[in-house]
Amino acid sequence: MKKNPIFQYLLIDYYSATPKYLQLANAIIKAISERKIEKDEVLPSINELSFEFEISRDTAEKGYKYLKQIGVLGSVPGKGYFVKTTEVKQQLKIFLLFNKLSPHKKIIYDAFAEALGDMASIDFYIYNNDFDFFKRLIQNKKNDYTHYVIVPHFNDSGGETAHEIINTIPVEKLILMDKLVPGIKGKYGAVYENFEKDIYDALEQALPQLSKYHTLKIIFPEYTYHPQEILKGFNMFCQQYAFTGKVVHNIANEPIKEGDVYINLMENDLVILIEKILATKLKVGKHVGVISYNETPLKKIILNGITTISTDFQMMGEKTAELIMQQSTEHVRIPFYLTMRSSL
């Protein structure tokens, strides 16, 4: 059977975290907007799509139904789907690269995608804090993106040359999210945290409660994607206000002592910390203190409420979308909040 010529305009990227049905829909919209597929043209059948791209029939059908829902396609029983209109408004195509998946990254993504709405298609990739994978994804990028949104956090030392890779992206199309990278040339957009100042300011706000303790311990894994600026801010605070400060790489091996405050960055470390505290007779908020990075609903309840320090993830997604829509090269610092609860 002769292959439908429309397939030459469609592409599924199996490395992308963007759902395949949405990749299919975006590819069809792009082909229509470029007049490669004309009005009333009949599209490949569900079975043809499933066979060509090695995807399920449900995935193929979901892509078509999405396009029908937004008015791009029509359908005739027994004949399949056809192009209902070529008046499609989708001018933005975004390469979105996250370092990892987490509940907080989902908040950012959802806010970002919702703010852009139907104005953009998003190709979403995750490199799992692996610099080599990050490098490959950017080097293999297409040239037809209107914007490249990059979250640059790495587990290994390769991240020291991240600026060289990022500088291959046209600067007018670049937006850094969450973290600034030294060495980036030209004017580009950024929505970022100031990790050093954020933790210093948050601990300073908590000073009245911290004053009943003598030692601050930050649980900071030896091999981590978390910025070293966090440790700089932590150490600066301890020196400024005469606290004993300690960096703990593995909380499982750390004894729980009265008079200590524990600051955790990773959710798994928080679970281990709580288990170790509960195995003692020490009372949280009286004998030992707990501060956790990143606000979640459960932290309002655990141990009668865990004190958190957290950025505004919703705002981060929305502001990034805003920079894109306004074609702005502004650098926007996202606020960082202390939420005081009984664990301190």
Stockholm file with secondary structure:
# STOCKHOLM 1.0

chainA/1-344         MKKNPIFQYLLIDYYSATPKYLQLANAIIKAISERKIEKDEVLPSINELSFEFEISRDTAEKGYKYLKQIGVLGSVPGKGYFVKTTEVKQQLKIFLLFNKLSPHKKIIYDAFAEALGDMASIDFYIYNNDFDFFKRLIQNKKNDYTHYVIVPHFNDSGGETAHEIINTIPVEKLILMDKLVPGIKGKYGAVYENFEKDIYDALEQALPQLSKYHTLKIIFPEYTYHPQEILKGFNMFCQQYAFTGKVVHNIANEPIKEGDVYINLMENDLVILIEKILATKLKVGKHVGVISYNETPLKKIILNGITTISTDFQMMGEKTAELIMQQSTEHVRIPFYLTMRSSL
#=GR chainA/1-344 SS CCCCGGGGGCCCCTTCCSCHHHHHHHHHHHHHHTTSSCTTCBCCCHHHHHHHHTCCHHHHHHHHHHHHHTTSEEEETTTEEEECCSCCCCCEEEEEEESCCCHHHHHHHHHHHHHHGGGEEEEEEECTTCHHHHHHHHHTCCSCCSEEEECCCCSSGGGGGHHHHHTTSCGGGEEEEESCCTTCCSCCEEEECCHHHHHHHHHHHTHHHHTTCSEEEEECCSSCSSCTHHHHHHHHHHHHTTCEEEEESCGGGCCCCTTEEEEECSHHHHHHHHHHHHTSSCCBTTTBEEEEESCCGGGGTGGGCCEEEEECHHHHHHHHHHHHHTTCCCEEECCEEEECCTTC
#=GC SS_cons         CCCCGGGGGCCCCTTCCSCHHHHHHHHHHHHHHTTSSCTTCBCCCHHHHHHHHTCCHHHHHHHHHHHHHTTSEEEETTTEEEECCSCCCCCEEEEEEESCCCHHHHHHHHHHHHHHGGGEEEEEEECTTCHHHHHHHHHTCCSCCSEEEECCCCSSGGGGGHHHHHTTSCGGGEEEEESCCTTCCSCCEEEECCHHHHHHHHHHHTHHHHTTCSEEEEECCSSCSSCTHHHHHHHHHHHHTTCEEEEESCGGGCCCCTTEEEEECSHHHHHHHHHHHHTSSCCBTTTBEEEEESCCGGGGTGGGCCEEEEECHHHHHHHHHHHHHTTCCCEEECCEEEECCTTC
//
